[in-house]
């Protein structure tokens, strides 16, 4: 098996692991991770389905980065860590990371497989804005649900503000990580995934 074939195999292994995590979220009745899982799976496999080519798949490291926060949720939930004092911070961090990378991969799909083209600064800014918008949507939606349905997803207004602060700071930090990733990724590999301009190529 050549290097490129191995990379494609790893990408599909990441998709499979993401599918497993999404199934766990469904059976755990966790709305956030279920929605994020379906979204991540769609953007991961849609190019391959549309073009009927298994090689139309994103770089495996991006897909594995998406799966990491899912397994932070899965493992912590399965181990019964929800009562640990550090659990809330872990969950908030995992959610921001998931939204950021799923948002970025969505932008990448648009860049690679549609007529929409963008450079790296624009892609990073759009991803930060998408991260903050989606995090705010889920945070405010949870607060409204608590008010209307009597649930206790968000225990106080302070917790809601903390969630929004995590979204803003997390988006900026992850953008820095993403910029380093795109800068260090070999141009040949960027071109193979139709991401040359995002990484600084023409």
N, C-alpha and C positions, 0 to 999 in steps of 0.2 A: 504493500500500500504506500503510495506516494505521500508527500507532505500535504499537498492540497486535499487529497482524498481523506487523510487523517483529520484535517481541520473541518471538513464537511461532516465527518462522522461525529466529531466532538460537538459541533453545532447542533446536530440532531439529538445527541445525548442530552444536551442542555434543554432542548425543547421537551424531551421526555420527562426530565426531572421537574420541569416547570408544570407539566401536565399532572404529575403526581401531587405536587404541592397544591395545585388548584383543586384537585379532587378532595384533598384533605380539608381545604378551606370550605368547600361546599358542604361536606358532611359535618363540619364544625359550626355551620350556620354563621360564618363570619362574612358579612356583606362586603366589607372593604377588600379583603384578600380574594374573595370570589370575583368581584368586578375587575380588580387589577390582573388576576390570573387569566380571565377570558380575554382581556385587552392585550396582554402580553403574548398569549398564544396566537391571537389573530395577526398581530403585526409580525410575529416570528415566521409563521407558515404561509401567510397570504401570498407573498411573492412567488414561492415555489408552486403554490396551487394555481395562481393566475398564469404563470409562464410554463407550467408543467415541466419543471426542471428542478430536481432536488438540490442542485448547486446554487440556486437562487435563495440563499440563506445567509443571514448576517454572521459576522465573525463570532467564533465560539466564545471569546472572552467577554464580549458584550452580553451575550445571552446568559452566560454563567453569572455575570454581575447582576443581571435581573433576578436570577434564582436565589442569590444569597439572602436578600431580605425576606423572601418567602420562607426559606428554611429557618431563619431566625424566629419567625412567627411559629412555624410548624414545631420545631424542637422545643421552644419555650412553652408552647401550649401543651404538647404531649408530655413534657416532664412536670407539668403542674407548677410552673414558676410564676404564674400570674399573681401570686400573693407575695412575691419577693419585692423588697423596697425599690430595687432598680428596674423592675419589669416595665413600668410605664415609660421610662426614658428609652429603654431598648425598643419598645414598640413604636414610639414616636420616631426614633431614628430609622428603624426599618421601613416605616411607611414613607418617610421622605426619600430615602434611597430608592425604594421601589418606584415611586412616582417619577423621580428624576430620570432614572435610566429607561423606564418605559416611555417617558416623554421624549427622551433623546432618540431612542430607537424608532419611535414614530416619525420624528423629524428626518432621521436617516432614511427610512423607507420612502418618504416623500421625495427626498433628494435623489436616491438611487433608482427609483422605479417609476417616477413620474416626470413630467416636464418642468416641475418646480426645482430650481437650482439655487443654492445658497452657499456663502462662504462660511468659514469656521466661526468668526465672531457673531454673525447673525444667527447661526444654528445654536450657539451656546446661549445667547440672550433669549431666544425664543424658548429654549428648554427651561431656563430659569423662570421665565414668566409662566410657562405651563405648569411647572412644579408648584409655584406659589398659588396659582389659580385653583388647581385641583386639590391641593392640600386645604386651602381655605374652603372650597366647596364641601369637602368631606367633614371638616371641623364644624362649619356652620350648620351643615345638614344634620350632624349628630346633635348639636345643641337644640335645633328646632324639634328634632325627634324626641328629645328629652322633655321639652316643654309641652308638646302635644300628646305624646303617648305615655309619658310618665316613666320612661326608661332612665338609666343612669350611665349613659355612655360618656358624657362630659359632666363631671361632678360639680364644677363651679365655673364662673366666668373667668377666674384666674387660669384655670386649666385650659380653657379655650384660647386665651391670649398666649399661653405657653406653646400650644400647638401651632398657632400662627407664627410665633417667633421661630420655632424649630423649622418651619417651612421656609422662611426667608433666609435664615443662616445656613440651613442645610443645602438649599439651592445654590448659594454662592460657593460653599465649600466643594460641593460635588462638581460645579462648573470648573473649578480649578483643577480637580482630578481629571476631568474629561479633557481639558485643554492639554494637559501633559500627555495623556494617552494618545490623542490625535497627533501631537507633535512628534512623539517617539515611534509611532507606527510606521514601518517602512512604506515608501511611496508605492512600490510595486504591489504591495498587498492592498493598499488603499485603492489603487486603480483596479485591481481585480474585483473589489467589492463595489466599484463605481463610486468611490468616496474620495477621489483625488483632490477635488477642490476643497472639500472639508478639511483635508489635512495639509493644505497649502499648495497642492499641485494644480496644474492648469487643466 
